């Protein structure tokens, strides 16, 4: 799979309520020892990420995470933008930066929430 397909499978995992299907998506997209980090959590390894996403579903029923940009990639690193929706309402926007493992799956994602801060004068 290319990076676009890898990120699409990763994104689909966030919206998959069935744990077995979510696990299958992350088996394709996420390195065994991948690291996920955002302002609310750090998950070490695929199993921890599966558990973290299950927690998202439990805490935010009806919410989805949807990609809002293409995947920008070079030399094993990438970025993409996303939004969290509750139905049609956007409740949060963000950007993720990532690194690919040698096998092409995601080794690390660092996520940022909200728009970029205003430049100080």
C-alpha positions in Angstrom: 0.0 0.0 0.0 1.1 3.5 -0.6 1.1 6.2 2.1 -2.4 7.5 1.0 -3.9 4.0 1.4 -2.1 3.6 4.8 -3.5 6.9 6.1 -6.9 6.1 4.7 -6.9 2.7 6.6 -5.7 4.5 9.8 -8.5 7.1 9.4 -11.1 4.4 8.8 -10.0 2.7 12.0 -11.0 5.8 14.0 -14.6 5.6 12.6 -14.9 1.8 12.9 -17.1 0.8 15.9 -16.4 -2.9 15.6 -13.2 -3.8 17.4 -12.3 -6.7 15.1 -12.7 -4.6 12.0 -10.8 -1.7 13.6 -8.0 -4.2 14.5 -7.8 -5.4 10.9 -7.5 -1.9 9.6 -4.7 -1.1 12.0 -3.0 -4.3 11.2 -2.6 -2.9 7.7 -1.8 0.6 8.7 0.0 0.7 12.1 3.4 -0.7 13.0 3.4 -3.3 15.8 5.4 -0.9 18.0 4.0 2.4 16.6 3.5 5.4 18.9 0.5 7.6 18.9 0.7 11.0 20.7 -1.8 13.9 20.9 -2.6 16.5 23.6 -4.8 14.0 25.5 -3.0 10.7 25.2 0.1 8.7 24.3 -0.4 5.1 23.1 2.6 2.8 22.7 1.9 -0.1 20.3 -1.0 -1.1 18.2 -3.0 -2.7 21.0 -2.8 0.5 23.0 -4.0 2.5 20.0 -6.9 0.0 19.5 -7.9 0.6 23.2 -7.5 4.4 22.9 -9.8 4.5 19.9 -12.3 2.3 21.7 -12.2 5.0 24.5 -12.9 7.7 21.9 -16.0 5.8 20.8 -17.2 5.4 24.4 -16.6 9.0 25.3 -17.8 10.6 22.0 -20.6 8.5 20.7 -21.7 9.6 17.2 -18.5 11.5 16.5 -16.3 10.8 13.5 -12.8 11.8 12.5 -12.7 12.7 8.8 -9.7 13.6 6.7 -9.9 17.1 5.2 -6.7 17.1 3.1 -4.6 14.9 1.0 -1.6 13.3 2.5 1.6 15.3 2.0 4.6 13.0 2.2 8.3 12.8 1.5 11.3 10.7 2.8 9.2 8.6 5.1 7.3 11.4 6.8 3.8 12.8 6.2 1.1 15.1 7.3 -2.6 15.5 6.9 -5.5 17.6 8.2 -8.7 16.3 9.8 -11.9 17.3 11.6 -13.9 15.7 14.3 -17.7 15.8 13.6 -20.8 15.3 15.6 -23.2 14.7 12.7 -22.7 17.7 10.4 -21.2 19.9 13.1 -17.4 20.3 13.2 -16.4 20.1 16.9 -12.6 20.1 16.5 -10.0 20.4 13.7 -6.4 19.3 13.7 -3.4 18.2 11.9 -1.3 15.0 12.3 2.3 14.6 11.5 3.7 11.1 11.0 6.6 8.9 10.3 6.6 5.6 8.4 8.2 2.4 9.5 10.6 0.6 7.1 7.7 -1.7 6.1 5.6 1.3 5.1 3.1 1.2 8.0 2.8 4.1 10.4 5.5 4.2 13.1 4.5 7.4 14.8 1.8 10.0 14.7 1.9 13.3 16.6 -1.4 15.1 16.5 -2.3 18.7 17.1 -5.8 20.0 18.0 -7.3 23.3 16.8 -6.1 25.9 14.4 -2.5 27.2 14.4 -1.8 29.8 17.1 -1.8 33.4 16.2 1.6 34.9 15.5 2.8 37.2 18.3 3.4 40.8 17.3 
